[in-house]
Amino acid sequence: MPKTYSDLISDVRKSIREISLSDLKRRLDDKVPTVVLDVREKEEYRAGYIPGAISIPRAFLEMQVEQKLPDKSAPIVAYCAGGTRSALAVKTLQELGYTNVESANPGFVRWKDLNYPVEQPPNLTEAQRDRYSRHLLLPEVGEAGQAKLLAAKVLLLGAGGLGSPAALYLAAAGVGTLGLVDADVVDNSNLQRQILHATSRVGQPKVDSAETAIRDLNPDVKVVKFQERVDSSNVDRIFDQFDIIVDGCDNFPTRYLVNDASVFKKKPVVHGSIFRFEGQVTTFMPGVGPCYRCLYPEPPPPHLAPSCQEAGVLGILPGLIGIIQATEAVKLILGQGSPLIGRLLTYDSLKMKFGELKLRRDKNCPACGESPTITSYIDYEGFCLIG
């Protein structure tokens, strides 16, 4: 005789392990390692979920679970609204080779009635869910991560070669507030590499040209413009408004100022630089890794460090370096991956070769060492001339 739906569910429950809601709550309260899997539909999940739960709707379980939950020996507890879909999900997981899975019975409706903890997902609009849909599919980002990006405030020092790709990709990623610091205007000679700008905007302040490009790309992004050069008199006012600094400046006085300000304020700096066919990127995290002065205690003589205006630069090069800087900033916002803290990534475009150097924190560093001697801003122009 053919099985009824009730027969099917009864057989499934006999072949899986179930856990009560009280036991699940106790396990979570005791911080017992447990992956909580929500197999309800997205609309149900957005109305509230068990804290820390990973959402994979039952209809997409077979397609997505191995990507989102690669460890098939991890303890997993699946739940739905009442305990039926989760039972079927656990049966499927067993067939896929997951060895430590349970179904919460009853489900979320009863969990909520018991006044157990419930989290609300970030309140993204439908337009934002559509725009950032590829981010939302990544377990390392998801709606919570996208909300972090939308709330983040990143300052870009320079709207030129490095700032252009960094700004465009940070805006595309949905970083909610981008600060732009640049005192210059768009020149024809910029257009070979500074992709934020266009021929139609030659003569405009770079911060205005950049704002036009960013807002056209993503209206979610708030652009804060500073048509000025960073110096000791304004660095506090500018830096205090932002969480992360992306440094694309091209002169040593500003680099040392940026370093000292970041150390004083404990703000991370994603540093990038380019020269002819070569570039490098690192992330300075005050109190965690070395600072710029650990790497360069003194500036090199001017004849050993000519500017791009003097030495030239391959137009494509800042695109790659700026995108790496943007990637580092996004990782810092999300708290994912391994940032380039204590590591200097180098790139030679002619040889198409990446390298990596380990950087060590200098305990005698005058800015971040054990007994710092630089505790306030100095005459950076004079310091670099002496160097």
N, C-alpha and C positions, 0 to 999 in steps of 0.2 A: 504494500500500500504506500502511495507517495506520502512524503512527509509534509506536514503543515508548517507554517511559519513558527508556531509555538514549539513544535517538535524540534525544528532546526535550532532555535535559540536555546532550548533545553539541552540539546546535545552539545552545543558550543560551551555552555556554562559548565558542563561536566568535564570538558577537556582543557579548561583554563583555570588559573588561580585568580581569586577575587580578594579584594581588601576592603574593609569597612572605611567609611569616611573618618571615623574617630581614630582608627589606626594610621590612616594617611596623615591626618593632622598631627598626630603625635610624632610620626616619623619626620615631618617637616619641621616641627618645633624643636626636635632634638638634632636637627641638621644632619640627619642620616642621608648620605648621598643618594639622591633619587631624581630621576628625570620624570617630570610630570608632563604628560602628553594630552593636549586638548584636541579631541577629534570632532568637535562640533563644527558647524558651518561658521564662516567668518563673521556673519551678522550676529550670531550668538556670542562668539568670542568677544566682539566689540562691546557687548553689553556688560562684560565683566568676566573675570577668569580667576582660577586659583593662582596665587602669587608664584611667579617664576615659570608658569606653564608655557610650553612650546606648542604653537598652533599648527596642526596639519589636519585639515578637514578629512573626514573618512573617505570621501570620494577621491582624494588625491594621495591617500596614504601610500599605496604601492609605488607611486611615481616619485614621491618626495622623501620618504622616510630615510632611505639609505644615505641621502645627501645631508639631511639635517641631523640624523642620529647614526653616525657611522659605527659606533661601538656597539656591537650586537650582544655583548655580555653585560652592558650597563643595566642597573636596575631601573625599570620603566614602569610607571603607573599611568594607564590611560583612563580618561574619563570623558563622559558625554553629559547630556542633560539628565538621563535617568538610569543609565547602566547597560543599555542594550547595544548601542553602536560601539561603545568601548569594548564590550565583550567580543563582538565581531572583529574589531580592530586588533585585539590581543591574539585572537585565533590567526589572523593574517600575519601578524608579526612573528608568531611561532613558525608558521610555514616559511617565512623569509629567513629563518635562522636565528631570531632573537631568543635568547635563552633565559632571560630573567624579567618576564613581563607579567603584569597583573592588571585587572580591571577594577576600578573603583565602583562599588555598588552600595547604595544608589549613587546618582550622579550630582551634577552641579546644582540642580534645583534644590535638592535637599541640603547640600553644602551651604547654600545661601540662606535657607530657612533656619539653619542652626547658628547663624551669625558668625560663621567661620570667616577668616580673612578673605577679602576679594579685592583684586586690583582692577583698575580701569585702564584700558589701553589709551595711548595718546589720541587726542581728538583731531585726527587728520581729516581734512575735507575730502570729498570724493575726487575733486580735481587733483589734490595732492596725492591721493592713493593711485590715481592714474599716472601722474607725472613720475612718481618715484616707485612705480610698480616693480621694476627690476631690483631695486634696493630691498623692497619689502619681502622679496623671495629669498633673500640671503639671511640665514639664521644669525649671522654676525651683525646684521643691521636690523632688519625687521622694522615694525612700526616704532618700537621704543628707540632704536638707533636713529631712525629718521627724525624723530622728535628731538633728539639730542643735536642733530645737525641743524635743524631749524632754529634751535635756541642758541646755537653757538655764535660767538663773535670773534672774527679773525681779522687781524690787521695786516695789510700788505704794504710793505715799505717799497715803493716804486711801482709805477704802472707802466713799466717798460718791458724789456725782453723777458725777464723771469716773472714779473708780476702779471703779464698778459695771460699766459697759459694757466698760471695758478689761479688767477681771478676767474677765468671762464669755467674751469672745471670745478672750483669750489662753488661757484654760483649754480652750475648745472646740478651739482650734488645736493643743493638745497641748504647750504650754510646760510643761516638766516640774516646775519649782519656781516657785511664786508666793509672794512675801513680801507681807504686808499690814500696814501700819502705820496704826493708828487707835485713839485712846484713848476714843472716844465710844461711846454705846449707841444702839440703834435707837429713833427717835422717830417718832410718827405723821406729823409734818411732813416727814420724810425720804422717805416713800413716793411722793410726787408725782414723784420723779426718780431715786431711788437704787434701781435695779431689782435689786440683789443681795439686797435685804431683803424681808420680807413681814410682813403684819399679825400673823401667828402668832408672829413673833420680836421684836415690839416689847418694848423693855426689855432685850434681850440685848446684850452687847458686839457692836459691828459686826464685829469680826474673827471672832467665833464664828458670827454669822449668815452672814457671807460664806463661811466655810469650809463650812457646811452646803450652801449653794447650789452652790459650786464642786465639791465632792465628789459631789453628786448629778448634776451635769452630766458630770464626767469623773473617774473614780477614778484615772486615770493621774497626776493632778496632785498633787504634794506641796504642802501649804499651810503656810507658816511664819508664825506670828502674832506681832505685836508690839502689845500693848495698851498703848501709851504714845505720847507725843508725841516727835517727833524734836527733839533739841537737841544742843548741843555736847558733852554728856557721853556720849551714846549713839550719835551718828551714825557713828562709826568702827566700832563693834561691829555695827551694822545693815548699813551699806553694804558692808562687806568680804565679805559672804556672797553678793553678787549681781553680775551682769554689766551689767545695764541698769536704769536708774531711770525709772519712769513717774511724773511729778510731777503730782498732782492736788490739791495743798494749796491752801489758800485764804487764806493770810496772808503778808505780806512778810517777817517775820523768818525763817520757815521757808524761803521761796524763796531768800533770800540765803545761808542756811546750806547748803541743798542745792547751790546753785551752787558755793560755795567747796569743799565736800567733793568734788564731782564733779571740779573742776579739780585738787585735790590728788591724787585717786585715779585720774584719767584715765578716768572712767566716763561713758558717754553718758547724757544726761538727755532724755527726751521730755517737753516741757513743754506743759501745756494750761491755759487759764484761760477762765472764762465770766463774763458780766455781762449781766443782764437778757435781751436777745435776741441777744447777740453773743458770739462765741467766737474763740479763736485757738490755734494750735498751731505749735510749732517744735521742732527737735531741736538740742540743744547737744552738740557733739562736741569735747571738750578737745583742743587742739593742732591742730584742723582748721578749725573755724569759731569764730564769736564765742561768748561766754558770756553768762549772764543780766546780768552787770554791764556788759557792752558795750552791751546793749540798754537797761538801766535803771541808770545809774550811781548814782542815788539813788531811794529810794521816794517816791511822790507823797504829798502831804498826805492825811491820813485822810479829809477831806471830799470829796476827788476820787476816792477808791477805796473806796466803801462795800462791805460784804460782801453776799453773797446774802441773808443774814438781814435786812439792812437795806434792800436795793434790790429784792429779788425776782429770780426767774429762771424763764424758760420751762422747764417740766419736760422737754420733749423735747430741748432744746438740749444738755445734757451728754451725751446719748446719742450724738449725731453727733461731738462733739469727742472723747469718750472712745474711740470706735471708730477715729477717725483716729490717736489716740495708740497704740492697740493695733496698727494697721497699720504705723506707723513702727517699733514694737518688733520686729514679725515681720520686717520688711525688714532691720533691723540684724542680727538673728539669722541670717537666710539669706544676708546679703551681696548682696541683690538690689535693683534699682531705684535711685532717687535720693532719699535721705532729705531731710528739710527742714532740712538744715544750711545756715546762712546765708540761710534763707528763713523768713518768718513768714506762715503761711497764716491769713487772716482770714475770718470767716463772719458774715453778717448774715441772721438767719432771717426777719426781716420782709420784707426785699427779696429773699430767697432768692438771695443773691449771695456768691460767693467772691472774695477778693482776695489778692494776694501782695505782700509787701514784701521787698526785699533787705536783709539785715543784714550789716554789715561788722565785722570784728574790730578792736577799738580797741587800737592798739599801746601806748597809755598806760593801758589798763585796769589797775586795781589788783590784779586777780586773775589774769588770763591775759595781760597785756601783756608788753612786753619787759623791764620792770623792776618786777615786781610788789611791791607794798607790803603786801598781805595774804598772809601766809605761814602763818598759824595762825587758828584760830577766834576771833571777836570777840564783843562783847556785841551780839547782833543786835537784841534788843528796844530797847536804847538807840540803836543806829544808826537804826532805823526811826522811833523817836520824834523824833530829830533831823531826819530827812528830812521 
